Amino acid sequence: MARRSADAALLNGKVHLNGKSTPGVRRSDRFLTSLAKAKQVTFISHVHPDPDSLGSMLGLAHLVERKLQLPTRITRDGIVSRAENKAMVELLNLELLPVEKIHWKAGDAVVMVDSQPNTGRHSIGKDAPLKAVIDHHETGGDLKGIPFHDIRPHIGATCTLVTKYLLEQEIDVPDRVATALLYGIETEVCGFPREATPCDDGALQFLYPLAEKNLLAQIRNARLPHSHFECLLQALQSSFIYDRLIISWVNDLPQPEQAAEVVDFMVRFEKVDWAVCGGVWENKLILSVRTSLHGAQAGEMLQRVVGRMGKAGGHDRRAGGCIRLRNDSENALDEVQARLRKRFLKELDIDEQRGQRLVPLRAMLENLQA
């Protein structure tokens, strides 16, 4: 009964083809049709791909190989640095081709997964032969001229949409693919705050018996590098509380994904509703936001805060962004941080105020002397 209800939750909906809504037509059929004339299919995602994008690319590659008998490639745009994500790539033997090494040929078809064109979240050129876009983000991209797109921001994970496609096409899901899809959904909807729908829950119920549990355990509990703790310490020492908002600054971010790790931790603080982390990586200020409030539209909020300074987007209670720094001087960074702090306070309707340190300066000094 649980399997039947899970399948039912996954198999409802409508498709968008050439920008038109077509009730009753299976999305997976339309997706495959958009690739029928291709000689090779390449899957790309956003910069620093996460488990949802990695699992989605692997699942769609399996679908295309089985139904169209076409060769496929899955890629990475930038590095994969978060410990759990690296473990996922290594343990599931994901062969990721760097996007900068790709040269398009006649007959190539590109599918963008877990992202949308012209959102500033990827680095492929305009010459990429984009044939399809499959995503669940609320940050809208430029979909003009793309033969097929399936954008469902009300769904918690892109991996859920891919699982639906596999079910529609009645394709067996190998344990490796099931593990990747399951972990991709988990990371999107099973943390805090939780953003899941019956469709996501149905996908989890369907995939769990098929997944390799030992590999899942190893991925979930990946061993952490020393830089993880250095970054967390710096974030704790630099965190300031403004009413129900906590802002953490990391001036030397070891890896871009660690800004998200900081806010995943900080949003659990019982005295705040919002957590923001800004960290410098290379010549960019990486921003990550979490909120415990339902209906907060964090992605839209961060877009307004960042404005023309950079790029941002996300979900109801999770968001991320990036601002390119003009120079790496301390004064320039202080100015950007001060500007962002004021914008966050204004956007969240918090009176301008002096922040209170999460860890008092006296305690820091005492720890140093101990």
Secondary structure, DSSP 8 states (H G I E B T S, - for coil): -HHHHHHHHHS--EEEETTEEEET--HHHHHHHHTTT-SEEEEE-SBS--HHHHHHHHHHHHHHHHHH---EEEEEBS---SHHHHHHHHHTT--EEEGGG----TTEEEEEESS-TTSSS----TTS-EEEEEE--SS----TT-SEEEE-TTSS-HHHHHHHHHHHTT----HHHHHHHHHHHHHHHSSSS----HHHHHHHHHHGGGS-HHHHHHHHT----HHHHHHHHHHHHH-EEETTEEEEEESS-SSTTHHHHHHHHHTT-TT-SEEEEEEEETTEEEEEEEE--TT--HHHHHHHHHGGGSEEEE-SSEEEEEEE-S---HHHHHHHHHHHHHHHHHHTT------EESS-HHHHHHHHH-
